[in-house]
C-alpha cells in the first residue's frame, strides 16, 4: 500500500477486526474515517457475482460524474479486467484476506489518473460472505475530476496482503488542520441522483 487513504482504512479495519477474521459491518463508524469517507465504498456479495455497490463515496461518484450506488463494481472495469476483479473479490470473500491493486482511469481527452484499490472482507449480521469494504484512492487530484467522467478502469497490478507484509499500526483518526493545508480551487458539481 502506498496511498495514505489505503493505509488509514487498512489500519482502521485491522483495529476493528482484532482477533476475528473480519470485522462486522455494524462495527464501521463513518465518523471515525470521515477524512477518507469520500474514497471508500462497500460492496454487497450477491449470488450473481455482480457485486453491487451498497455505499459509494463522493469522490468515486465524481470519477464517473454520477452516483454509482447500486451499480456493479465489476462493470466499472474494462471487459478484459472484469474476470480478474471478480476473482480478486472472491479471494477477499473466500480467503477472508485483503487485496490491494493498482488501477488507471483514462477519461477521453484527459491525462490518465493512477489509483490504488484496497479490498477488505466484512461480515454482515455474522455472515462472512456478505460485504467487502474498499477504497479507491487517486495518486493525485486531477483537474478533470467532476468535469469529465472516466471510462472503465484498467487493472495494472494485483496482490494479496498477508498479515506479515503489513507492519502493525494502531489507527489514529487524523485531526482536521486548516492551517498549512493546500486547498484546490473550489468547484461546484451537481450530481443528479436517483431520487425524484
PyMOL commands that set and color helices and strands:
alter all, ss='L'
color gray80, all
select helices_A, chain A and resi 4-17+25-27+30-33+37-39+58-64+74-76+79-95+163-165
alter helices_A, ss='H'
color red, helices_A
select strands_A, chain A and resi 40-44+53-56+99-105+113-124+127-138+154-160
alter strands_A, ss='S'
color yellow, strands_A
deselect
rebuild
show_as cartoon
